Amino acid sequence: MILRERDRAIIKDLNKFRVMDRDSIAEIHFSEKKNPQHSANNVLLRLLRDGLIQRSTAFVPYVYFGPETQIKKNSQKIGHFLAIVETYKEIRKHGAIETFLVEPKYGNKGTAEPDIYLKFRNTGFFIEVQKSIYSEKQMTEKMERYVDFHSSGIMSDPFPHLLILGEQRYALDGDYPFKIFQAENFNQFLDSLKPKHQPIVRETNVKEVKIKIG
């Protein structure tokens, strides 16, 4: 059985992300085609027939799993992994991604477990994709694990920034040894980093004068 380069890339991504929906596979691997979804369907059906990937029809569009994926077809984590794929698709639109690791493990149970480790624009990020709302106690415990992780020295300097993506904003007022950002999505996070336009006033002689703030 001869695998094409695109076949191998799809299987690699399915193992990496654990699960992907048909439309995401089409966007990532068939964007140059006239009908990406139709092209994706044909290739995925062939890989499925050859026993190289797995599929669940419980979702619309269907979702696919790599041969190394151990996740159950009805797992509640499927939605979480699909949200990680959506984050990946957002980020790649803004430039080259140097590193994108899904749920990397850095130690025994109890060590901080980010959903994503991202290296983007020569900057490291741990990303938490929050689809559910955490209680104050849960978030405090999560942050304590990151502080302990920072103290462990496992990650060389500089320690990655922590980016929390989700609709809920958390009161993180502690003095943390790393930067923390919160946004609904990665696009909003990047927008928040752009310089704000300074207000403009008009003088009586109709000249425009920029007012410097701070």
C-alpha positions as a Python dict, from the first residue, in 0.01 Angstrom:
ca = {
    (1, 'M'): (0, 0, 0),
    (2, 'I'): (155, 328, -112),
    (3, 'L'): (72, 633, 98),
    (4, 'R'): (84, 974, -62),
    (5, 'E'): (246, 1266, 115),
    (6, 'R'): (-96, 1417, 194),
    (7, 'D'): (-215, 1082, 335),
    (8, 'R'): (79, 1074, 575),
    (9, 'A'): (21, 1438, 675),
    (10, 'I'): (-346, 1369, 754),
    (11, 'I'): (-265, 1061, 962),
    (12, 'K'): (8, 1253, 1146),
    (13, 'D'): (-237, 1532, 1234),
    (14, 'L'): (-504, 1284, 1346),
    (15, 'N'): (-256, 1125, 1584),
    (16, 'K'): (-141, 1468, 1700),
    (17, 'F'): (-485, 1620, 1765),
    (18, 'R'): (-647, 1287, 1869),
    (19, 'V'): (-960, 1372, 1669),
    (20, 'M'): (-1048, 1609, 1383),
    (21, 'D'): (-1370, 1690, 1204),
    (22, 'R'): (-1400, 1659, 827),
    (23, 'D'): (-1423, 2035, 770),
    (24, 'S'): (-1102, 2104, 962),
    (25, 'I'): (-917, 1836, 765),
    (26, 'A'): (-1048, 1994, 445),
    (27, 'E'): (-936, 2342, 552),
    (28, 'I'): (-588, 2234, 660),
    (29, 'H'): (-503, 1979, 390),
    (30, 'F'): (-723, 2060, 87),
    (31, 'S'): (-750, 2440, 83),
    (32, 'E'): (-603, 2459, -267),
    (33, 'K'): (-878, 2237, -412),
    (34, 'K'): (-1185, 2376, -587),
    (35, 'N'): (-1411, 2185, -346),
    (36, 'P'): (-1202, 2109, -33),
    (37, 'Q'): (-1476, 1917, 147),
    (38, 'H'): (-1546, 1689, -148),
    (39, 'S'): (-1176, 1620, -194),
    (40, 'A'): (-1136, 1551, 177),
    (41, 'N'): (-1430, 1308, 173),
    (42, 'N'): (-1274, 1105, -109),
    (43, 'V'): (-935, 1073, 60),
    (44, 'L'): (-1078, 1003, 406),
    (45, 'L'): (-1306, 732, 268),
    (46, 'R'): (-1009, 565, 101),
    (47, 'L'): (-797, 580, 419),
    (48, 'L'): (-1092, 446, 618),
    (49, 'R'): (-1145, 154, 378),
    (50, 'D'): (-775, 71, 403),
    (51, 'G'): (-799, 60, 783),
    (52, 'L'): (-555, 349, 827),
    (53, 'I'): (-789, 579, 1018),
    (54, 'Q'): (-1101, 552, 1233),
    (55, 'R'): (-1432, 740, 1214),
    (56, 'S'): (-1734, 830, 1424),
    (57, 'T'): (-2064, 913, 1253),
    (58, 'A'): (-2214, 1040, 1578),
    (59, 'F'): (-2106, 1393, 1482),
    (60, 'V'): (-2193, 1616, 1189),
    (61, 'P'): (-1965, 1658, 1007),
    (62, 'Y'): (-1809, 1319, 1085),
    (63, 'V'): (-1500, 1310, 1303),
    (64, 'Y'): (-1190, 1104, 1237),
    (65, 'F'): (-923, 946, 1458),
    (66, 'G'): (-569, 835, 1387),
    (67, 'P'): (-453, 474, 1419),
    (68, 'E'): (-262, 557, 1740),
    (69, 'T'): (-554, 736, 1904),
    (70, 'Q'): (-694, 560, 2209),
    (71, 'I'): (-983, 798, 2273),
    (72, 'K'): (-1329, 639, 2284),
    (73, 'K'): (-1565, 728, 2001),
    (74, 'N'): (-1819, 868, 2250),
    (75, 'S'): (-1568, 1035, 2482),
    (76, 'Q'): (-1674, 1365, 2638),
    (77, 'K'): (-1325, 1495, 2556),
    (78, 'I'): (-1395, 1494, 2182),
    (79, 'G'): (-1543, 1844, 2203),
    (80, 'H'): (-1235, 1960, 2392),
    (81, 'F'): (-995, 1824, 2130),
    (82, 'L'): (-1201, 1977, 1849),
    (83, 'A'): (-1170, 2314, 2027),
    (84, 'I'): (-792, 2268, 2024),
    (85, 'V'): (-808, 2210, 1648),
    (86, 'E'): (-1008, 2533, 1611),
    (87, 'T'): (-739, 2718, 1806),
    (88, 'Y'): (-471, 2573, 1579),
    (89, 'K'): (-661, 2689, 1271),
    (90, 'E'): (-689, 3039, 1415),
    (91, 'I'): (-319, 3063, 1494),
    (92, 'R'): (-194, 2935, 1157),
    (93, 'K'): (-374, 3220, 981),
    (94, 'H'): (-141, 3466, 1155),
    (95, 'G'): (188, 3312, 1047),
    (96, 'A'): (415, 3012, 1077),
    (97, 'I'): (379, 2797, 1388),
    (98, 'E'): (717, 2685, 1517),
    (99, 'T'): (584, 2427, 1766),
    (100, 'F'): (233, 2308, 1852),
    (101, 'L'): (206, 2025, 2107),
    (102, 'V'): (-129, 1889, 2222),
    (103, 'E'): (-150, 1805, 2595),
    (104, 'P'): (228, 1771, 2643),
    (105, 'K'): (335, 1586, 2960),
    (106, 'Y'): (613, 1735, 3170),
    (107, 'G'): (602, 1519, 3479),
    (108, 'N'): (397, 1294, 3703),
    (109, 'K'): (30, 1345, 3785),
    (110, 'G'): (-9, 1677, 3963),
    (111, 'T'): (232, 1859, 3733),
    (112, 'A'): (75, 2137, 3527),
    (113, 'E'): (-89, 1990, 3216),
    (114, 'P'): (-145, 2259, 2952),
    (115, 'D'): (-380, 2185, 2666),
    (116, 'I'): (-125, 2327, 2422),
    (117, 'Y'): (239, 2424, 2416),
    (118, 'L'): (286, 2680, 2141),
    (119, 'K'): (600, 2840, 2001),
    (120, 'F'): (487, 3131, 1789),
    (121, 'R'): (685, 3433, 1673),
    (122, 'N'): (979, 3308, 1879),
    (123, 'T'): (767, 3318, 2196),
    (124, 'G'): (653, 3024, 2409),
    (125, 'F'): (297, 2991, 2536),
    (126, 'F'): (111, 2741, 2750),
    (127, 'I'): (-252, 2756, 2636),
    (128, 'E'): (-558, 2650, 2834),
    (129, 'V'): (-865, 2605, 2613),
    (130, 'Q'): (-1149, 2651, 2861),
    (131, 'K'): (-1479, 2517, 2726),
    (132, 'S'): (-1620, 2472, 3077),
    (133, 'I'): (-1627, 2723, 3361),
    (134, 'Y'): (-1390, 2657, 3650),
    (135, 'S'): (-1473, 2739, 4010),
    (136, 'E'): (-1243, 2973, 4201),
    (137, 'K'): (-1100, 2672, 4386),
    (138, 'Q'): (-1032, 2481, 4063),
    (139, 'M'): (-862, 2778, 3901),
    (140, 'T'): (-653, 2843, 4214),
    (141, 'E'): (-533, 2483, 4212),
    (142, 'K'): (-452, 2505, 3838),
    (143, 'M'): (-249, 2821, 3892),
    (144, 'E'): (-63, 2666, 4186),
    (145, 'R'): (43, 2379, 3959),
    (146, 'Y'): (184, 2626, 3709),
    (147, 'V'): (371, 2813, 3984),
    (148, 'D'): (518, 2482, 4107),
    (149, 'F'): (607, 2394, 3748),
    (150, 'H'): (787, 2725, 3710),
    (151, 'S'): (981, 2663, 4032),
    (152, 'S'): (1080, 2313, 3921),
    (153, 'G'): (1311, 2446, 3650),
    (154, 'I'): (1190, 2181, 3404),
    (155, 'M'): (1132, 2450, 3140),
    (156, 'S'): (1437, 2659, 3062),
    (157, 'D'): (1418, 3038, 3072),
    (158, 'P'): (1222, 3218, 2960),
    (159, 'F'): (922, 3035, 3106),
    (160, 'P'): (630, 3035, 2860),
    (161, 'H'): (348, 3285, 2900),
    (162, 'L'): (12, 3140, 3008),
    (163, 'L'): (-280, 3213, 2776),
    (164, 'I'): (-631, 3120, 2891),
    (165, 'L'): (-885, 3106, 2607),
    (166, 'G'): (-1255, 3103, 2686),
    (167, 'E'): (-1562, 3317, 2744),
    (168, 'Q'): (-1513, 3325, 3122),
    (169, 'R'): (-1269, 3576, 3269),
    (170, 'Y'): (-1102, 3480, 3596),
    (171, 'A'): (-980, 3707, 3874),
    (172, 'L'): (-610, 3621, 3870),
    (173, 'D'): (-473, 3892, 4094),
    (174, 'G'): (-180, 3701, 4242),
    (175, 'D'): (184, 3789, 4190),
    (176, 'Y'): (277, 3520, 3939),
    (177, 'P'): (633, 3461, 3811),
    (178, 'F'): (509, 3448, 3450),
    (179, 'K'): (275, 3653, 3234),
    (180, 'I'): (-91, 3556, 3214),
    (181, 'F'): (-326, 3660, 2934),
    (182, 'Q'): (-699, 3594, 2897),
    (183, 'A'): (-908, 3621, 2580),
    (184, 'E'): (-1209, 3458, 2419),
    (185, 'N'): (-995, 3327, 2134),
    (186, 'F'): (-651, 3366, 1981),
    (187, 'N'): (-766, 3633, 1736),
    (188, 'Q'): (-888, 3848, 2023),
    (189, 'F'): (-562, 3790, 2209),
    (190, 'L'): (-357, 3920, 1916),
    (191, 'D'): (-590, 4218, 1877),
    (192, 'S'): (-534, 4305, 2243),
    (193, 'L'): (-160, 4335, 2177),
    (194, 'K'): (-198, 4594, 1902),
    (195, 'P'): (-117, 4956, 1994),
    (196, 'K'): (-431, 5146, 2079),
    (197, 'H'): (-513, 5445, 1861),
    (198, 'Q'): (-464, 5765, 2055),
    (199, 'P'): (-753, 6015, 2061),
    (200, 'I'): (-748, 6310, 1825),
    (201, 'V'): (-874, 6659, 1910),
    (202, 'R'): (-928, 6956, 1684),
    (203, 'E'): (-789, 7298, 1765),
    (204, 'T'): (-967, 7615, 1670),
    (205, 'N'): (-746, 7648, 1362),
    (206, 'V'): (-869, 7304, 1247),
    (207, 'K'): (-528, 7141, 1295),
    (208, 'E'): (-537, 6780, 1415),
    (209, 'V'): (-328, 6723, 1726),
    (210, 'K'): (-255, 6384, 1877),
    (211, 'I'): (-273, 6378, 2255),
    (212, 'K'): (-11, 6167, 2425),
    (213, 'I'): (-155, 5958, 2707),
    (214, 'G'): (64, 5886, 3009),
}
